[in-house]
Amino acid sequence: MISVDNLAVEFSGTNLFSDVSFVINPTDKIALMGKNGAGKSTMMKIIAGEQKGTRGNVRVPKDAVIAYLPQHLLTEDNCTVFEEAAKAFKHVFSMRDEMDKLNKELETRTDYESDAYMSIIEKVSDLGEKYYALDEVNYDAEVEKALKGLGFRQEDFTRQTNEFSGGWRMRIELAKILLQKPDLILLDEPTNHIDIESVIWLEDFLLNKANAVMVISHDRAFIDNITNRTIEVTMGRIYDYKANYSHYLQLREDRRSHQIKAYQEQQKFIADNMAFIERFKGTYSKTNQVTSRERMLEKLEIIEIDEIDTSSLKLRFPPAPRSGDYPVTVKDISKSYDQHVVFKDANMSIARGEKVSFVGRNGEGKSTMIKAILGEIPVEGTYQLGHNVKVGYFAQNQASLLDPDLTIFQTVDEVAFGDIRNQIKNILGRFMFSGDDIDKKVSMLSGGEKTRLAMVKLLLEPVNLLILDEPTNHLDLKSKDVLKEALSTFDGTLILVSHDRDFLQGLSQKVFEFKEQRVIEHFETIDAFLERNRIKSIAEINLMK
């Protein structure tokens, strides 16, 4: 049992939170929630031992292991993927190597009666007791299962870690954490860089193999599926609910309704007493009553109503100009990089107004197909954009392509033309950039703010083919809901790549699955496909156990 006792954090005299106390039990699966800036990541870092609070402490049992996965990290570059993941067992290997070293030393020594010899005997005995008490584990097999579950292929195991992107390096670190089987796993936005199948694998692991878990996430389906408790950080304090995220939202609304009612009753009570005081102030016969009521009001603790994040993205795509009947046609397309085949003989046709999803593990070719459709890379086969197609493209790394030295206003102003330039401030306001915000440099923005700014460009001129590659990374739950609503009412053609199941559901009528060098067309909703895919994936995981 890990306890957080009277924890407080202050920055420049301002309380981020104060007097926070709660207990993490061995089987708790906790969602740590709150609006941006409430202190969620700070609290998680303190529990992980990465940061100190201003006051209070975190009590951890002596032999307990806490593993922490931050949003951004880099693994080392001097080993292979398999070797890096196997470092999860370095404490076991260290014990084994130390025992081997001490036993070899004993073989060469002859001072059997000396204190030094007996000291070595004791060390070997202590190490052996700990080492042989461990469950018998095939460590190589465990590493292989974790890496494959998180999307790595067998041929990736011997590649150097520096050949992989930041998202894949995060998976390696996640594999190390899962393999350690810690008493508490702390995860800060773990699903931002992993595909749907890997998220499903991670859910199954956290539910069935992990001990306590605390997670910060904007992936509604993920936190609903794995958590049984929600801790909300708001206005410098916490509220603790024995409920998953969706149930917590209902309970929070009930709590706020009670607060509003109690606040209104208290304000009426204060007003009535103030009126009495004003009326009878100076009246000798009422002096004691007036004084009593004044003292009572001075001591009265005013009821606070929990703040609501009223900032909201306001998004609606302009009407789409009419395109030809088939905006996208692909016939017998193949793409390889040296000996690596991404996909071969792929075919697809997407009709005007259709909303389709590209799904599959990372590296199977979803983004490659988009680049092929846009003519950005050479491929074998034929592809064609239909008559009068106007493309709006949001790349997976779109936010990182923004010029960090420009301000928010300059970023939009340099690509705006004609009358739209007179509306820049209004457009930015719809994307929650207003007042002095528009003069901030891009380098000062958070990941979510950069994503919103990159999205502004899609609104500068009408399009009839929207191609969005992971548009929800770094967007909060509220902004994702607004974007989803805007896409559902978009009257053009949509190609959507996303690992966020809650975001995808209800958005597409056809699914193109990228798998094992093939592109498979499924004439079903994304909801039906994901449900079938989930059952299949869990079945495969169970076979591995």
MOLIN-V834995 format. One record per run of one state. SS is the DSSP state (h for helix, s for strand, l for the rest). FROM is the first residue (numbers start at 1). TO is the last residue. If there is no record, write none. Layout:
ss = <SS;SS>
from = <FROM;FROM>
to = <TO;TO>
This chain:
ss = <l;s;l;s;l;s;l;h;l;s;l;s;l;s;h;l;h;l;h;l;h;l;s;h;l;h;l;s;l;h;l;s;l;h;l;s;l;s;l;h;l;h;l;s;l;s;l;s;l;h;l;s;l;s;l;h;l;s;h;l;h;l;h;l;s;h;l;h;l;s;l;h;l;s;l;h;l;s;l;s;l;h;l>
from = <1;2;12;14;25;29;34;40;49;55;60;66;70;80;81;109;115;134;139;150;154;157;160;161;164;166;181;184;189;196;209;212;217;220;227;229;235;237;242;245;281;284;300;328;338;340;351;355;360;366;374;380;386;391;395;399;402;407;408;414;418;431;435;440;441;442;445;447;460;465;470;477;490;493;498;501;505;510;516;518;523;526;545>
to = <1;11;13;24;28;33;39;48;54;59;65;69;79;80;108;114;133;138;149;153;156;159;160;163;165;180;183;188;195;208;211;216;219;226;228;234;236;241;244;280;283;299;327;337;339;350;354;359;365;373;379;385;390;394;398;401;406;407;413;417;430;434;439;440;441;444;446;459;464;469;476;489;492;497;500;504;509;515;517;522;525;544;545>
